[in-house]
Amino acid sequence: MKLSSSSILALSSILALAGILATSYLTYQHYKPAGGTFCNVNDYVNCDIVNKSRYSEILDVPVAALGLLAYTTIGFFSIGLRRKWKFEKISPRFSPRRILAFVFLFSGISLIFSLYLTFVEFFILRAMCVFCITQQIIILSIFLLLLILWLRRQNYFPV
């Protein structure tokens, strides 16, 4: 089954919304006192171990909040590309192809960072956060969808 470019952008937007929900919850849990969450099953499947570790912040900003910002950015531009917003009215440099390139590269960088965090989870912290894994699957899915769209860009985004 071949998805249309519009369908790929719609799926990317829906997945970005799911990522926003997951990272919103993780940001909330980051600031909430430890314990009492349903995803703390045991010493291995435990969101608090991961979400409150020293790896859960960059310059005092929760990694989950950065994920929230990333998913919001991806969702905004995916919706804009699908609805054919005229980004070039802001600047001629903001052509649909350049916006697609930006979102594709941004999702790739987000995926690489997410893979690093997965490594930290499994091999350094030796714990697993269900919501973290969920959002990592979401960013992988978004990246793969945008890769397909990037490879097809000649058809959907003519010069």
C-alpha positions in Angstrom: 0.0 0.0 0.0 1.4 3.3 -1.0 0.5 6.3 1.2 0.0 9.6 -0.5 2.2 12.5 0.6 -0.8 14.2 2.2 -1.5 11.0 4.2 2.1 10.9 5.3 2.0 14.4 6.6 -1.4 13.7 8.3 0.2 10.6 10.0 3.2 12.7 11.0 0.9 15.3 12.5 -1.0 12.7 14.5 2.1 11.0 15.7 3.5 14.5 16.7 0.3 15.0 18.8 0.9 11.6 20.4 4.5 12.7 21.1 3.2 15.9 22.6 0.9 14.0 24.9 3.6 11.5 26.0 6.2 14.3 26.6 3.7 16.5 28.4 3.0 13.6 30.8 6.8 13.0 31.2 7.4 16.7 31.9 4.6 16.6 34.6 6.1 13.5 36.1 9.6 15.0 36.1 8.4 17.8 38.5 6.0 15.6 40.5 7.4 14.0 43.7 8.6 10.4 43.0 6.3 7.5 43.4 2.7 6.8 42.8 2.7 6.6 39.0 1.2 3.6 37.2 4.3 3.1 35.1 6.5 2.2 38.1 6.0 -1.5 37.9 9.2 -2.7 39.5 12.9 -1.8 39.7 13.4 -2.3 36.0 10.1 -0.9 34.5 10.2 2.4 36.4 9.6 5.8 34.9 10.8 7.6 38.0 14.3 6.1 37.8 14.6 7.3 34.2 12.7 10.5 34.4 14.4 11.8 37.6 17.9 10.7 36.8 20.8 13.0 36.1 20.3 12.3 32.4 16.8 13.7 32.5 17.8 17.3 32.3 20.0 19.5 30.1 21.0 22.8 31.7 18.1 22.4 34.2 15.6 21.8 31.5 13.8 18.5 31.5 14.6 16.4 28.4 10.9 15.7 28.2 10.2 19.4 27.8 12.7 19.5 25.0 10.8 16.6 23.4 7.6 18.5 23.9 9.1 21.4 22.0 10.4 19.1 19.2 7.0 17.4 18.7 5.3 20.7 18.6 7.7 22.0 16.0 7.3 18.8 13.9 3.5 18.9 14.2 3.3 22.6 13.3 5.3 22.2 10.1 3.7 18.9 9.2 0.3 20.5 9.4 1.5 23.6 7.5 3.0 21.4 4.7 -0.1 19.3 4.4 -2.4 22.4 4.2 0.1 24.1 1.9 0.6 27.2 4.1 2.5 29.9 2.3 5.7 29.9 4.4 7.5 31.8 1.6 5.3 34.9 2.4 7.4 35.2 5.5 10.6 34.8 3.6 11.4 33.5 0.1 13.8 31.1 1.9 10.9 29.3 3.5 9.9 27.3 0.4 8.0 24.0 1.1 11.0 22.0 0.1 13.2 23.8 2.6 10.6 23.4 5.3 10.4 19.7 4.5 14.2 19.5 4.6 14.3 21.3 8.0 11.6 19.1 9.5 13.2 15.9 8.1 16.7 16.9 9.5 15.1 18.0 12.8 13.4 14.7 13.2 16.6 12.9 12.4 18.5 14.9 15.0 15.7 14.2 17.5 15.9 10.5 16.6 19.6 10.4 17.2 19.2 12.1 20.6 16.4 9.7 21.4 18.6 6.7 20.5 21.2 8.1 22.9 18.6 8.3 25.6 17.5 4.7 24.9 21.1 3.6 25.3 21.3 5.5 28.7 18.0 3.9 29.8 19.0 0.3 29.1 22.8 0.2 29.6 23.5 2.9 32.2 20.4 3.3 34.3 19.3 -0.3 33.7 15.7 0.8 33.8 12.9 1.3 31.3 10.3 4.0 31.2 7.2 3.0 29.2 6.4 6.5 28.2 10.0 7.2 27.1 10.0 4.1 24.9 6.7 5.1 23.5 7.9 8.5 22.5 11.1 6.9 21.1 9.0 4.7 18.8 6.9 7.8 17.8 10.0 9.8 16.8 11.4 6.8 14.8 8.0 6.5 13.0 7.9 10.2 12.2 11.5 10.1 10.9 10.7 7.1 8.7 7.5 8.8 7.3 9.4 12.0 6.6 12.2 10.0 5.0 9.6 8.5 2.6 8.3 12.0 1.9 11.8 13.4 1.4 12.5 10.7 -1.1 9.3 11.7 -3.0 9.8 15.4 -2.7 10.0 15.9 -6.4 6.4 14.9 -6.9 4.8 16.7 -3.9 7.0 19.8 -3.7 7.7 20.9 -7.3 10.3 23.6 -7.8 
